[in-house]
């Protein structure tokens, strides 16, 4: 198991917690919590070692478009960069729209 930590500057607030995905073959789970720290802290736990640079590039691309202030935990089970990008976008949508759900 490898644990990677990243930090990205942020200018936008996340509205609420988000949880998407599952830890399963070829997939991953993302947990996002709002933070007022002015940066995003990302922790990746993965069983696939040696992909630090790829994780960094995928996350840099995401945060260059979405500078959200959040604590993010990613639990990976061999997801491809495309799946990582998809799940990050899904978690962001959930975190931004959770307060807009009509009851």
NORHUUR-V686428 format. One record per backbone hydrogen bond with DSSP energy under -1.0 kcal/mol. CO is the residue of the C=O (numbers start at 0). NH is the residue of the N-H. If there is no record, write none. Layout:
{{CO | NH} {CO | NH}}
This chain:
{{1 | 45} {3 | 43} {5 | 41} {7 | 39} {11 | 68} {17 | 31} {19 | 29} {21 | 23} {23 | 26} {26 | 76} {28 | 74} {29 | 19} {30 | 72} {31 | 17} {32 | 70} {37 | 9} {39 | 7} {40 | 71} {41 | 5} {42 | 73} {43 | 3} {44 | 75} {45 | 1} {50 | 54} {51 | 55} {52 | 56} {53 | 57} {54 | 58} {55 | 59} {56 | 60} {57 | 61} {58 | 62} {59 | 63} {61 | 64} {61 | 65} {65 | 67} {66 | 10} {66 | 11} {68 | 34} {69 | 40} {70 | 32} {71 | 42} {72 | 30} {73 | 44} {74 | 28} {76 | 25} {79 | 83} {80 | 84} {81 | 85} {82 | 86} {83 | 87} {84 | 88} {85 | 89} {86 | 90} {87 | 91} {88 | 92} {89 | 93} {90 | 94} {91 | 95} {92 | 96} {93 | 97} {94 | 15} {96 | 99}}
